[in-house]
Amino acid sequence: MADAARRIRDGGGSDVVRRLIARPIRLDVARLASSPVPPPAADDAPEEDADLARLRAEMTVMKAVLEAERRETAKLRETVHRVAGPEPVGDEARAVRDRWATLVDGLLNAPR
């Protein structure tokens, strides 16, 4: 097969490689046919009920955790807003901010 691939690369023998690579795939359909699935046994029901109850309990816990996180986030946002809320900017602070903005713009737009 490697020789055939080399021949194709070198410009000859493509028919052999095409037949080797593209040969038909035969499946044994009878062997692959699925057998009918038996109905669930009666003793699976308690196990499924237990799984369902466990999943519901986990979901309830996750909802409680998410709600607690939302409340905590809201409290933190309120605190940050209170501490770093908008303050009236004085003339001096505005001048310093403008100087820094000019400096940063100059550094960003300077030729490299």
Buried (B, 14 or more C-beta within 10 A) or exposed (E): EEEBBEBBEEEEBEEBBEEEEEEEEEEEEEEEEEEEEEEEEEEEEEEEEEEEEEEEEEEEEEEEEEEEEEEEEEEEEEEEEEEEEEEEEEEEEEEEEEEEEEEEEEEEEEEE
